[in-house]
Amino acid sequence: MSDRSTIFEDFNSDTLTGVAYKNLQLKKQILVYIANMGNTTITDLSKEFNVSTPKINDLVLELIRDGLIRDYGKTVSGVGRRPNMYGLEPDSFFFIGIEVKQAYVNIGLMDFQKNLIHTADKLSYTLDNTPESLEQLYRIINDFIASLSIRPEKILGIGINLSGRVNHTTGYSYSYFNFDDAPLSEIIEKKIGIYTYLENDSRGMAYGEFCCGVVNGEKNVLFINIDYGIGMGIQINGQLYYGKSGFAGEFGHIPIFDNEILCHCGKK
């Protein structure tokens, strides 16, 4: 298997042109398709991308050599010559998901096939908008990574769900750990050494249920998160909806009662 740096230097290269660039883009599309649809055949990939079978076969073989795809053998049913099934290599790379709550943190490790293979639940934690609280989060993440039997360089990314106003595109949090000019995702990435993605907790939960949870075929979904506050994740046509401001779903900030009681966020 090629090492991580070689594979993703190729995938992130902006110097490729012509046929090499087209092949790279098609490889990415093949990986995304298999990740979303599951194991498939060369014939199905050829039809999906309207590319010749020999061409798809060559690209799949390259992805196998890179250690990203595995040949899972012949299909179990069908007539005539049964084709081989190809799917993601589960142990090639991993991802970490982190749920930051008010009094604890949940962490999970997922393999390349989206199987949850290791978790650490309700790790004691105090969420405050202070440098000390952020340092505590660093320690929890690093301790979890140190406890794993896999090499840290095989972890492709960290996804963090955090309550409050989060801009998933820029990586800024406007509710917590906002005492630095740099995006929070960038700050954590530099500290941990792994690419980090930040999302609002309710939107992250909504997408999780859509991909791997209770949602079954529905494309338009409202997910209500009743916890320390009230949040909402919105799915429209299978995609998270952010609205014009980027913060659509801040359900708990809708005034309901005409009184002067202050929320912990400072609003009435």
C-alpha positions in Angstrom: 0.0 0.0 0.0 1.2 3.5 -0.8 1.7 5.8 2.1 -0.8 8.5 3.0 1.4 11.5 1.9 2.0 10.0 -1.6 -1.7 9.3 -2.3 -3.1 12.6 -1.1 -0.4 14.7 -2.6 -1.6 13.2 -5.9 -5.2 13.8 -5.0 -4.6 17.4 -4.0 -2.2 18.2 -6.8 -3.0 21.3 -8.8 -0.2 20.7 -11.4 -1.9 17.9 -13.3 -3.4 18.6 -16.7 -5.0 16.8 -19.6 -5.5 13.0 -19.3 -3.7 12.8 -15.9 -6.1 15.4 -14.4 -9.2 13.6 -15.9 -8.0 10.3 -14.5 -7.5 11.8 -11.0 -11.0 13.3 -11.0 -12.5 10.1 -12.1 -10.7 8.2 -9.3 -12.2 10.6 -6.8 -15.6 10.1 -8.3 -15.2 6.3 -8.1 -14.3 6.5 -4.4 -17.2 8.8 -3.6 -19.6 6.6 -5.5 -18.5 3.4 -3.7 -18.6 5.3 -0.3 -22.2 6.3 -0.9 -23.5 3.2 -2.8 -21.5 0.4 -1.4 -19.6 -2.4 -3.2 -20.1 -2.4 -6.9 -18.8 -3.9 -10.2 -16.7 -2.6 -13.0 -19.7 -2.7 -15.3 -21.8 -0.6 -13.0 -19.1 2.0 -12.6 -18.7 2.1 -16.4 -22.4 2.8 -16.8 -22.5 5.3 -14.0 -19.7 7.4 -15.4 -20.2 6.6 -19.1 -16.6 5.5 -19.4 -15.3 2.4 -21.1 -15.0 -0.8 -19.1 -11.2 -1.1 -19.8 -10.6 2.4 -18.6 -12.6 1.9 -15.4 -10.8 -1.4 -14.8 -7.4 0.3 -15.1 -8.4 3.0 -12.6 -9.8 0.5 -10.2 -6.5 -1.5 -10.3 -4.6 1.7 -9.6 -6.8 2.4 -6.6 -6.2 -1.2 -5.4 -2.5 -0.7 -5.7 -2.9 2.5 -3.7 -4.7 0.5 -1.0 -8.0 2.4 -1.2 -10.1 -0.3 -2.9 -10.3 -4.1 -2.4 -11.5 -6.9 -4.7 -14.2 -8.7 -2.7 -14.5 -11.5 -5.2 -17.4 -12.8 -7.3 -21.0 -11.7 -6.8 -23.1 -14.3 -5.0 -26.0 -14.3 -7.5 -26.7 -13.9 -11.1 -26.5 -16.0 -14.3 -23.5 -16.5 -16.6 -20.1 -15.3 -15.7 -20.4 -13.5 -12.3 -18.5 -10.2 -12.1 -16.2 -9.2 -9.2 -17.3 -6.8 -6.5 -15.1 -3.9 -5.5 -15.4 -1.8 -2.3 -13.4 0.4 -0.1 -10.5 -1.1 1.9 -11.7 -0.5 5.4 -8.3 -0.4 7.1 -6.7 1.9 4.6 -7.6 5.1 6.5 -9.7 6.3 9.4 -11.7 9.2 10.7 -12.5 10.6 14.2 -15.8 12.1 15.2 -16.1 14.2 18.3 -19.2 15.4 20.0 -18.6 18.2 22.5 -21.3 18.5 25.2 -21.6 20.8 28.2 -20.2 18.3 30.7 -18.6 15.5 28.6 -17.2 14.5 25.3 -18.0 11.5 23.1 -15.4 10.3 20.6 -15.6 7.6 17.9 -13.2 6.1 15.4 -14.6 5.2 12.0 -12.8 3.1 9.3 -12.8 3.9 5.5 -16.1 1.9 5.1 -17.8 4.1 7.7 -17.8 1.3 10.3 -17.7 2.6 13.9 -14.9 0.5 15.4 -13.9 2.2 18.6 -15.6 4.7 21.0 -15.0 6.6 24.2 -18.2 7.8 25.7 -18.9 10.5 28.3 -15.4 11.6 28.9 -15.5 14.2 31.7 -15.3 17.7 30.4 -16.4 21.3 31.1 -17.3 23.4 28.1 -16.5 27.1 28.7 -15.3 29.8 26.3 -11.9 29.8 27.9 -8.3 28.8 26.8 -8.3 26.3 29.7 -11.4 24.5 28.3 -9.8 24.4 24.9 -6.6 22.9 26.3 -8.7 20.3 28.1 -10.3 19.4 24.7 -6.8 19.0 23.2 -5.8 16.6 25.9 -8.9 14.5 25.5 -8.4 14.2 21.7 -4.7 13.4 22.0 -5.3 10.8 24.8 -7.9 9.1 22.6 -5.5 9.0 19.6 -2.7 7.7 21.8 -4.9 4.8 23.0 -5.5 3.6 19.4 -3.6 0.7 17.9 -3.4 2.4 14.5 -0.8 4.9 13.4 -1.9 8.5 13.7 -0.9 9.2 10.0 -3.7 6.8 8.9 -6.3 9.2 10.4 -7.4 11.4 7.5 -9.5 13.9 9.4 -11.3 14.9 12.6 -14.9 16.1 12.6 -16.0 18.1 15.7 -19.7 18.8 16.5 -19.9 22.0 18.7 -23.0 23.8 19.9 -23.7 27.4 19.0 -23.0 29.5 15.9 -20.6 27.6 13.7 -19.5 28.5 10.2 -18.7 25.1 8.7 -17.1 26.6 5.6 -14.6 28.9 7.3 -14.2 26.8 10.5 -15.0 29.7 12.8 -17.0 29.2 16.0 -18.7 32.4 17.2 -20.0 30.9 20.5 -17.0 29.1 21.9 -13.2 29.4 21.7 -13.5 32.6 19.7 -10.6 34.5 21.4 -8.2 34.0 18.4 -8.3 35.6 15.0 -7.7 32.2 13.2 -10.5 29.8 12.6 -11.1 27.3 15.4 -10.8 24.3 13.0 -7.3 25.6 11.9 -6.2 26.1 15.5 -7.2 22.6 16.5 -5.6 21.2 13.4 -2.3 22.8 14.1 -2.4 21.5 17.7 -3.4 17.9 16.9 -1.7 17.6 13.5 -4.8 16.2 11.7 -7.1 17.9 9.3 -10.1 19.2 11.3 -13.6 20.0 10.3 -16.1 22.0 12.5 -19.9 21.7 12.4 -22.8 22.8 14.5 -23.9 19.9 16.7 -27.5 19.8 15.6 -26.6 19.9 11.9 -24.0 17.2 12.4 -26.6 15.0 14.2 -29.1 15.6 11.4 -26.6 14.5 8.8 -25.6 11.5 10.8 -29.2 10.3 11.1 -29.7 11.0 7.4 -26.7 8.9 6.4 -26.6 6.1 9.0 -29.5 6.5 11.3 -33.3 6.5 11.5 -33.9 8.4 8.2 -34.9 5.8 5.5 -35.3 7.2 2.1 -36.7 10.6 3.1 -34.9 13.6 1.4 -36.5 16.4 3.4 -36.0 16.1 7.2 -36.2 18.3 10.3 -34.0 17.1 13.2 -34.8 18.7 16.6 -32.0 18.5 19.2 -33.3 19.1 22.7 -30.4 19.3 25.1 -28.7 22.1 27.0 -30.5 24.3 24.4 -32.8 23.7 21.5 -31.2 23.2 18.1 -32.4 22.1 14.7 -30.8 20.5 11.6 -32.5 20.9 8.3 -32.1 18.6 5.3 -33.5 19.6 2.0 -33.2 17.2 -1.0 -30.7 15.2 0.9 -28.4 18.2 1.7 -27.9 20.2 4.9 -29.6 23.6 4.6 -27.6 26.5 6.0 -29.7 29.5 4.8 -28.5 32.9 3.7 -26.7 33.6 7.0 -25.2 30.1 7.3 -26.9 29.5 10.7 -30.3 28.2 9.7 -31.7 26.0 12.4 -30.9 28.1 15.4 -34.3 27.1 16.7 -33.6 28.0 20.3 -33.1 31.7 19.5 -36.7 32.2 18.3 -38.5 34.4 20.9 -41.6 32.6 22.3 -42.4 34.4 25.5 -42.7 38.2 26.1 -40.5 38.5 29.2 -37.1 39.8 30.3 -35.6 36.4 31.2 -32.0 36.1 29.8 -30.8 32.9 28.1 -27.3 31.7 29.0 -26.2 33.1 25.6 -27.2 36.6 26.7 -30.3 37.0 24.6 -33.8 37.3 25.9 
